[in-house]
Amino acid sequence: MGSNRYLSCFLIFQWVLTTSGFVPLEISRNAKIPQSTVFASSSSTADDVDKSQLSEKQLDFTMGYINKHHQDLLADFAKAFSEVGAEQAKKNAWSGGSYVIESSKIVGIDTEKFDLEVTIKLRGKKLLVKTVSVDLEADVLPERKRSYTNKAPVPVYDGVTLSAIDYIMRRLGRLCWAVGKPEVSGKLIQLAIQLDGDGVGKLPENMFLNQVPHNRYVRRYFYDGASQATLEACILCSQKQISNRMKITSMFPEMNPSMDSYRIGTILELVRVIAIRLAEENLRVRVCVQGSMGVGIFTGVPKSLNGVSKLLQMMDWESDEGEENEGMVGEYIRFGNIGREHVVDAHTNADGEKVEQDDVFILIAPQSMVGIESSIMGSLAEMVEAAGDRPVILLNPDLVDKVSSQGQQSVRGRKQRIEFAESFKPIYHFQNIYVSGTSYFPILGAITKLHPGEQFVAHQRRDMKNGDEIYVPCLSDEEIPTGEAILAAFET
């Protein structure tokens, strides 16, 4: 790929969280450890391996791999985060080259720190070997901030746990970004997958998203992933660990309205799976589609949402008498538009019947339109305010300004609109990567965030000789990586 080519990705916003809502539920995922547990390096031959500690195989392989393939990275770690780096900066300030770090190798690791054996060359003296420790949550030393850049710490959520190998690789990935070697973060994700981690950043083989329509199992994979992530996010919100303003981006080809492969049935199926999953946990869900916007004869809804409101109510929810979800629609799943008036609080109606409040709001692809009074921001902001601390989940939103007369989506208030859009935090993200231009094929890879507590991972799609297709993790970060960073990782 030529250096003048770059990646085309759809805009996404990042955020921070805070709020509450309803009764917490337990999520059971694969065997995991609390994020404060310390590793041990004992071996185990049992089939049910204790994931709260690195096995002897994991420990030996991890240190062997990093020492063999990333010696320059370890030297940077020593310079940026350890006492020898501070000492080198002081001594070389007066006479460059008087204190040189010749090499560095990792000799131990646990959940709190890793140990480096650093070989130092002092001018006019014999080589000196020092063992130093680096905290996994370390920040760049003050003496080294001209050469290296601090990264925000990895967020920690109570009750969200990781296997030992995934825990350590995520934090090492953060340090890789700090020392200017982000491409190594993807290799560490690969290493964790190979060493029996929890599969963080792992995508199924042979999805063949270039083929439309997609196979049923492919759609099911995305539906199940998004619904599980949504449930986890609602639980975290109820525990006041994340904000109630959430965002799902699911942009595989059948969900991308910019492509001729866009299939409205796929987005409706996704909404149905998410809504039913939440309703099964006794949460009342309101599914909302924006109504007509505009003035006079210039009214309408975005083309990608045309007919969606009616189709939602016509589709089979298996909610009739005798069916699997009997009585769910109307009682636990309700429909509406975007606006304050569609938020229902607990009350007693005119007939004396008790009406339960909406617990969760799912808004399908909210977006502004070209023209006068065609911004979705006003109605959306009013609805979010009326919802209070209840989860408001935007599915594939497009909250950028559109061309309009009278400056309604122009310079006035743009900062506030951007800040409002950015207040919705990603809880699930799948977005294909393409070569920039008018064509959306071939697919180069994907950017993912498969759970609210996980990091973003950029994958490169590769074709195998036997005709199979795989997605290889090439980059990971707590924030969505830029196209330039992804392309650089693809080329290494």
C-alpha positions as CSV (number, residue, x, y, z in Angstrom):
1,M,0.0,0.0,0.0
2,G,1.4,3.4,-1.0
3,S,2.2,5.9,1.6
4,N,-0.1,8.4,0.0
5,R,-3.1,6.3,0.8
6,Y,-5.0,6.6,4.0
7,L,-7.8,5.0,5.8
8,S,-11.4,6.1,5.6
9,C,-13.3,5.6,8.9
10,F,-16.6,7.0,10.1
11,L,-16.5,9.7,12.8
12,I,-16.9,8.5,16.4
13,F,-16.8,10.3,19.7
14,Q,-15.2,9.3,23.0
15,W,-16.2,10.1,26.6
16,V,-16.2,9.7,30.4
17,L,-19.1,8.4,32.6
18,T,-21.2,8.9,35.8
19,T,-24.8,8.0,36.8
20,S,-27.4,5.5,38.2
21,G,-30.6,3.8,37.3
22,F,-32.0,0.5,38.5
23,V,-31.3,-2.8,40.2
24,P,-27.8,-4.2,39.5
25,L,-27.6,-7.6,37.9
26,E,-24.8,-10.1,37.9
27,I,-22.9,-10.8,34.7
28,S,-21.1,-14.1,34.4
29,R,-18.3,-14.2,31.9
30,N,-15.4,-16.7,31.6
31,A,-13.3,-17.4,34.6
32,K,-11.7,-14.1,35.5
33,I,-9.9,-12.3,38.3
34,P,-10.4,-9.1,40.2
35,Q,-8.2,-6.4,38.7
36,S,-6.2,-6.1,42.0
37,T,-5.1,-9.8,42.3
38,V,-1.4,-10.5,42.0
39,F,0.0,-13.1,39.6
40,A,2.0,-16.1,40.7
41,S,4.2,-18.1,38.3
42,S,3.4,-21.6,39.4
43,S,2.5,-24.2,36.7
44,S,-0.7,-26.2,36.6
45,T,-1.6,-29.3,34.7
46,A,-5.3,-29.3,35.6
47,D,-7.8,-28.8,32.8
48,D,-9.5,-26.0,34.8
49,V,-6.5,-23.6,34.9
50,D,-6.6,-20.8,37.5
51,K,-6.7,-17.6,35.5
52,S,-6.0,-15.5,38.5
53,Q,-2.3,-16.1,37.9
54,L,0.1,-16.5,35.0
55,S,0.9,-20.1,34.4
56,E,4.6,-21.1,34.0
57,K,4.0,-21.4,30.3
58,Q,2.5,-17.9,30.0
59,L,5.2,-16.3,32.1
60,D,8.1,-17.9,30.3
61,F,6.6,-17.4,26.8
62,T,5.7,-13.7,27.5
63,M,9.2,-12.8,28.8
64,G,10.8,-14.8,26.0
65,Y,8.8,-13.2,23.3
66,I,9.3,-9.7,24.5
67,N,13.0,-10.2,25.2
68,K,13.6,-11.6,21.7
69,H,11.4,-9.3,19.5
70,H,11.1,-6.0,21.5
71,Q,14.4,-5.2,23.1
72,D,14.2,-1.6,21.9
73,L,10.8,-1.3,23.6
74,L,12.3,-2.5,26.9
75,A,15.1,0.0,26.6
76,D,12.5,2.7,26.1
77,F,10.6,1.5,29.1
78,A,13.7,1.7,31.2
79,K,14.4,5.3,30.0
80,A,10.8,6.5,30.4
81,F,9.6,4.9,33.6
82,S,12.6,3.8,35.8
83,E,15.2,5.3,38.0
84,V,18.0,4.6,35.4
85,G,16.1,6.8,32.9
86,A,16.0,9.7,35.4
87,E,19.7,9.2,36.1
88,Q,20.6,9.1,32.4
89,A,18.7,12.3,31.8
90,K,20.6,14.1,34.6
91,K,24.1,12.9,33.6
92,N,23.7,13.4,29.9
93,A,22.4,16.9,30.4
94,W,25.9,18.0,31.0
95,S,27.8,15.7,28.7
96,G,25.9,13.7,26.1
97,G,26.8,10.0,25.9
98,S,28.3,9.8,29.3
99,Y,25.4,7.5,30.4
100,V,24.1,5.0,27.8
101,I,21.5,2.3,28.2
102,E,23.0,-0.5,26.2
103,S,20.3,-3.1,26.6
104,S,17.3,-4.1,28.7
105,K,15.5,-7.4,29.3
106,I,12.5,-8.3,31.3
107,V,13.2,-10.8,34.2
108,G,9.9,-10.8,36.1
109,I,6.3,-9.6,36.0
110,D,3.1,-9.5,38.1
111,T,-0.1,-7.4,38.2
112,E,1.6,-4.5,39.8
113,K,5.0,-4.2,38.1
114,F,7.6,-5.8,35.9
115,D,11.3,-6.1,36.5
116,L,14.0,-5.1,34.0
117,E,17.7,-6.0,34.0
118,V,19.3,-3.0,32.4
119,T,22.9,-2.9,31.1
120,I,24.5,0.6,31.4
121,K,27.6,1.9,29.8
122,L,29.3,4.7,31.8
123,R,32.0,6.7,30.0
124,G,35.4,5.4,31.0
125,K,34.0,2.6,33.2
126,K,33.0,-1.0,32.9
127,L,29.5,-2.0,32.0
128,L,27.1,-1.8,34.9
129,V,24.0,-4.0,35.3
130,K,21.0,-2.8,37.4
131,T,17.7,-4.4,38.1
132,V,14.8,-1.9,38.2
133,S,11.1,-2.2,38.6
134,V,8.4,-0.4,36.5
135,D,4.8,0.0,37.7
136,L,2.3,-1.2,35.2
137,E,0.3,2.0,35.8
138,A,3.5,4.1,35.5
139,D,3.5,7.7,34.1
140,V,6.5,9.1,32.2
141,L,9.2,10.5,34.5
142,P,9.3,14.3,34.7
143,E,12.8,14.3,33.3
144,R,11.6,12.3,30.2
145,K,8.5,14.3,29.2
146,R,10.3,15.9,26.3
147,S,10.9,12.5,24.7
148,Y,7.8,10.6,25.8
149,T,4.1,11.3,26.3
150,N,1.8,10.3,29.1
151,K,-1.3,8.3,28.4
152,A,-4.5,8.3,30.4
153,P,-4.7,5.4,32.9
154,V,-6.7,2.2,32.0
155,P,-10.2,2.6,33.5
156,V,-11.1,0.2,36.2
157,Y,-14.7,-0.9,36.9
158,D,-15.8,-2.8,40.0
159,G,-17.0,-6.3,39.1
160,V,-15.4,-6.2,35.6
161,T,-12.5,-8.6,35.7
162,L,-9.8,-9.9,33.4
163,S,-7.7,-13.0,33.1
164,A,-4.1,-12.4,34.2
165,I,-2.7,-12.4,30.7
166,D,-5.2,-9.9,29.4
167,Y,-4.8,-7.6,32.4
168,I,-1.1,-7.3,31.9
169,M,-1.1,-7.0,28.1
170,R,-3.6,-4.1,28.3
171,R,-1.4,-2.1,30.6
172,L,1.7,-2.9,28.6
173,G,-0.1,-1.6,25.6
174,R,-0.7,1.7,27.3
175,L,3.0,2.0,28.0
176,C,3.8,1.2,24.4
177,W,1.8,4.2,23.3
178,A,3.6,6.4,25.9
179,V,7.0,5.5,24.5
180,G,5.9,6.0,20.8
181,K,5.6,2.3,19.8
182,P,1.9,1.8,19.5
183,E,2.2,-1.0,16.9
184,V,3.5,-3.3,19.6
185,S,0.2,-3.1,21.4
186,G,-1.5,-5.2,18.7
187,K,1.2,-7.9,19.0
188,L,0.5,-8.0,22.7
189,I,-3.2,-8.6,22.1
190,Q,-2.2,-11.4,19.7
191,L,0.0,-12.9,22.4
192,A,-2.7,-12.9,25.0
193,I,-5.1,-14.7,22.6
194,Q,-2.5,-17.3,21.8
195,L,-1.8,-17.8,25.6
196,D,-5.4,-18.7,26.5
197,G,-6.6,-15.3,27.6
198,D,-10.3,-14.4,27.6
199,G,-10.2,-13.6,23.9
200,V,-10.1,-9.8,24.3
201,G,-9.9,-8.4,20.7
202,K,-10.6,-11.7,19.0
203,L,-12.9,-11.8,16.0
204,P,-14.4,-14.9,14.4
205,E,-12.7,-16.4,11.3
206,N,-14.5,-16.5,7.9
207,M,-17.0,-13.7,8.5
208,F,-16.6,-12.7,4.8
209,L,-18.2,-9.3,5.2
210,N,-17.3,-8.5,1.6
211,Q,-20.1,-10.9,0.7
212,V,-23.6,-9.4,1.0
213,P,-26.1,-10.5,2.2
214,H,-24.1,-11.8,5.2
215,N,-24.5,-15.3,6.6
216,R,-27.0,-15.7,9.4
217,Y,-24.4,-16.7,11.9
218,V,-22.5,-13.5,11.1
219,R,-25.5,-11.4,11.8
220,R,-26.2,-13.4,15.0
221,Y,-22.6,-12.8,16.1
222,F,-23.1,-9.0,15.9
223,Y,-26.6,-9.1,17.5
224,D,-25.4,-11.2,20.5
225,G,-22.3,-9.1,21.0
226,A,-24.1,-5.8,21.0
227,S,-26.9,-7.1,23.3
228,Q,-24.5,-8.5,25.8
229,A,-22.5,-5.2,25.8
230,T,-25.7,-3.2,26.3
231,L,-26.7,-5.3,29.3
232,E,-23.3,-5.0,30.8
233,A,-23.4,-1.2,30.3
234,C,-26.8,-0.9,31.9
235,I,-25.5,-2.8,34.9
236,L,-22.5,-0.5,35.2
237,C,-24.7,2.5,34.9
238,S,-27.0,1.2,37.7
239,Q,-23.8,1.0,39.8
240,K,-22.9,4.6,39.0
241,Q,-19.7,3.5,37.3
242,I,-20.5,4.9,33.8
243,S,-22.7,7.6,32.4
244,N,-26.3,7.0,31.3
245,R,-25.4,8.5,27.9
246,M,-24.3,5.6,25.8
247,K,-23.6,4.9,22.2
248,I,-23.5,1.7,20.0
249,T,-21.7,1.8,16.7
250,S,-22.4,-1.3,14.6
251,M,-21.2,-0.5,11.1
252,F,-20.7,-3.7,9.2
253,P,-21.8,-3.5,5.5
254,E,-25.5,-4.3,6.0
255,M,-25.7,-1.7,8.8
256,N,-24.0,1.1,6.9
257,P,-26.5,3.5,5.3
258,S,-23.7,5.0,3.1
259,M,-23.4,1.7,1.2
260,D,-25.8,0.1,-1.3
261,S,-25.6,-3.1,0.9
262,Y,-27.6,-1.3,3.6
263,R,-30.4,-3.5,4.8
264,I,-33.1,-1.9,7.1
265,G,-34.1,-5.4,8.3
266,T,-30.7,-5.9,9.8
267,I,-30.9,-2.9,12.0
268,L,-34.4,-3.8,13.1
269,E,-33.3,-7.3,14.0
270,L,-30.4,-5.9,16.0
271,V,-32.8,-3.6,17.9
272,R,-35.2,-6.5,18.6
273,V,-32.4,-8.7,20.0
274,I,-31.1,-5.9,22.3
275,A,-34.6,-4.9,23.5
276,I,-35.6,-8.5,24.2
277,R,-32.3,-9.1,26.1
278,L,-33.0,-6.2,28.4
279,A,-36.7,-7.0,28.8
280,E,-35.7,-10.5,29.9
281,E,-34.0,-8.8,32.8
282,N,-37.3,-7.0,33.8
283,L,-36.2,-3.7,32.3
284,R,-38.8,-1.7,30.4
285,V,-37.4,-0.6,27.1
286,R,-38.6,2.2,24.9
287,V,-37.5,2.0,21.3
288,C,-37.5,5.4,19.6
289,V,-37.3,6.6,16.0
290,Q,-37.2,10.3,15.2
291,G,-40.3,11.8,13.7
292,S,-40.7,14.2,10.8
293,M,-38.5,17.3,10.8
294,G,-38.6,20.5,8.7
295,V,-41.0,23.3,7.9
296,G,-44.0,23.3,5.6
297,I,-43.7,21.2,2.5
298,F,-40.0,20.6,3.4
299,T,-40.7,18.0,6.1
300,G,-39.7,14.4,6.3
301,V,-37.4,11.9,7.9
302,P,-33.9,10.8,6.9
303,K,-33.9,8.4,4.0
304,S,-32.2,5.6,6.0
305,L,-35.1,5.8,8.6
306,N,-38.0,5.9,6.1
307,G,-40.7,3.6,7.3
308,V,-38.7,2.3,10.3
309,S,-41.2,3.4,12.9
310,K,-44.0,1.5,11.2
311,L,-41.8,-1.6,10.5
312,L,-40.8,-1.8,14.1
313,Q,-44.4,-2.3,15.2
314,M,-45.2,-4.7,12.3
315,M,-42.2,-7.0,12.8
316,D,-42.6,-10.3,14.6
317,W,-41.7,-9.9,18.3
318,E,-43.2,-13.3,19.2
319,S,-45.2,-11.5,21.7
320,D,-48.7,-12.8,21.0
321,E,-50.6,-15.2,23.2
322,G,-48.8,-18.6,23.5
323,E,-45.6,-17.3,21.9
324,E,-42.2,-17.2,23.6
325,N,-42.3,-13.5,24.5
326,E,-46.0,-13.4,25.3
327,G,-47.1,-9.9,26.5
328,M,-43.6,-8.4,26.2
329,V,-44.6,-5.8,23.6
330,G,-46.6,-3.1,25.3
331,E,-45.6,-4.1,28.8
332,Y,-41.8,-4.3,28.6
333,I,-41.1,-3.1,25.1
334,R,-42.7,0.1,23.9
335,F,-42.3,2.4,20.9
336,G,-42.1,6.1,20.4
337,N,-40.3,9.1,18.8
338,I,-37.5,11.3,20.0
339,G,-38.6,14.0,22.3
340,R,-39.4,14.9,25.9
341,E,-43.0,13.8,25.5
342,H,-42.0,10.2,24.8
343,V,-40.3,9.7,28.2
344,V,-42.8,7.9,30.5
345,D,-42.3,8.2,34.3
346,A,-44.2,6.0,36.8
347,H,-47.7,7.4,37.3
348,T,-51.3,6.4,37.7
349,N,-53.5,7.0,34.6
350,A,-57.0,8.4,34.3
351,D,-58.5,5.0,34.8
352,G,-56.6,4.5,38.1
353,E,-54.2,2.0,36.6
354,K,-50.5,2.1,37.6
355,V,-48.1,2.8,34.7
356,E,-44.5,1.8,35.1
357,Q,-41.7,4.0,34.0
358,D,-39.4,3.4,31.0
359,D,-36.1,2.1,32.3
360,V,-34.0,2.2,29.1
361,F,-34.3,4.2,25.9
362,I,-32.9,2.9,22.6
363,L,-32.8,5.6,19.9
364,I,-32.3,4.3,16.3
365,A,-29.8,6.3,14.2
366,P,-30.7,9.8,15.4
367,Q,-29.4,12.4,12.8
368,S,-30.0,15.9,11.5
369,M,-31.2,16.7,8.0
370,V,-30.5,19.4,5.5
371,G,-32.8,22.4,5.8
372,I,-34.6,24.7,8.3
373,E,-35.5,23.4,11.8
374,S,-34.0,20.0,10.8
375,S,-31.5,19.5,13.7
376,I,-32.2,16.6,15.9
377,M,-30.1,18.1,18.7
378,G,-33.0,20.0,20.4
379,S,-35.4,17.1,20.6
380,L,-32.6,14.7,21.7
381,A,-31.3,17.1,24.4
382,E,-34.8,17.5,25.8
383,M,-35.3,13.7,25.9
384,V,-32.0,13.1,27.6
385,E,-32.9,15.7,30.2
386,A,-36.3,14.1,30.8
387,A,-34.8,10.7,31.1
388,G,-32.7,11.8,34.1
389,D,-30.3,9.1,35.1
390,R,-31.9,6.3,33.0
391,P,-29.8,4.8,30.2
392,V,-30.2,6.6,26.8
393,I,-28.6,4.5,24.1
394,L,-27.9,5.8,20.6
395,L,-27.6,3.2,17.9
396,N,-25.5,4.4,15.0
397,P,-26.0,8.1,15.6
398,D,-24.9,10.8,13.1
399,L,-24.8,13.9,15.2
400,V,-22.7,16.1,13.0
401,D,-24.1,19.4,11.7
402,K,-25.8,19.4,8.2
403,V,-26.1,22.3,5.8
404,S,-29.0,24.6,6.8
405,S,-30.3,28.1,6.2
406,Q,-30.6,30.7,8.9
407,G,-27.5,29.3,10.6
408,Q,-29.3,26.8,12.7
409,Q,-26.6,24.2,12.2
410,S,-23.8,26.6,11.4
411,V,-21.3,28.4,13.7
412,R,-23.8,29.4,16.4
413,G,-23.9,26.9,19.2
414,R,-21.5,24.5,17.4
415,K,-19.3,24.1,20.5
416,Q,-22.3,23.1,22.6
417,R,-23.6,20.7,20.0
418,I,-20.2,19.0,19.7
419,E,-19.9,18.7,23.5
420,F,-23.4,17.2,23.7
421,A,-22.6,14.7,21.0
422,E,-19.3,13.7,22.7
423,S,-21.1,13.2,26.0
424,F,-22.4,9.8,24.7
425,K,-19.8,7.2,25.4
426,P,-19.2,4.0,23.3
427,I,-20.2,0.8,24.9
428,Y,-19.9,-1.3,21.8
429,H,-18.1,-0.6,18.5
430,F,-17.6,-2.4,15.3
431,Q,-16.6,-0.4,12.2
432,N,-15.0,-1.7,9.1
433,I,-11.9,0.0,7.6
434,Y,-11.7,0.8,3.9
435,V,-9.2,2.5,1.6
436,S,-10.1,6.1,1.3
437,G,-12.1,6.9,-1.8
438,T,-15.5,6.2,-3.2
439,S,-15.3,2.4,-3.0
440,Y,-16.1,0.5,0.2
441,F,-14.4,-2.6,-1.0
442,P,-12.2,-4.4,-0.3
443,I,-12.5,-4.3,3.5
444,L,-9.0,-3.7,5.0
445,G,-10.0,-4.5,8.6
446,A,-12.1,-3.4,11.5
447,I,-12.1,-1.3,14.7
448,T,-13.7,-2.9,17.6
449,K,-14.7,-2.4,21.2
450,L,-16.7,-5.5,22.1
451,H,-17.5,-4.7,25.8
452,P,-17.9,-1.5,27.8
453,G,-14.9,-2.2,29.9
454,E,-12.6,-3.2,27.0
455,Q,-10.2,-1.2,24.9
456,F,-10.5,-0.4,21.2
457,V,-8.6,-2.8,18.9
458,A,-7.8,-2.3,15.3
459,H,-7.7,-5.5,13.1
460,Q,-6.2,-6.1,9.7
461,R,-8.2,-8.5,7.5
462,R,-6.0,-11.1,5.8
463,D,-6.8,-13.8,3.2
464,M,-5.3,-17.2,3.8
465,K,-4.0,-19.5,1.1
466,N,-6.7,-22.0,1.8
467,G,-9.4,-19.4,1.1
468,D,-10.1,-18.6,4.8
469,E,-10.3,-15.1,6.2
470,I,-8.9,-13.9,9.5
471,Y,-8.8,-10.6,11.4
472,V,-5.5,-10.0,13.1
473,P,-5.2,-7.5,16.0
474,C,-2.6,-4.8,15.0
475,L,-3.3,-2.0,17.4
476,S,-5.1,-1.3,20.7
477,D,-5.8,1.8,22.7
478,E,-8.2,3.2,25.3
479,E,-9.3,5.7,22.7
480,I,-10.3,5.0,19.2
481,P,-7.1,5.0,17.1
482,T,-6.6,7.5,14.2
483,G,-6.5,6.4,10.6
484,E,-2.8,7.3,10.5
485,A,-1.9,5.2,13.5
486,I,-3.9,2.2,12.1
487,L,-2.3,2.5,8.7
488,A,1.2,2.6,10.3
489,A,0.4,-0.5,12.3
490,F,-0.8,-2.3,9.1
491,E,2.4,-1.6,7.4
492,T,4.7,-2.9,10.2
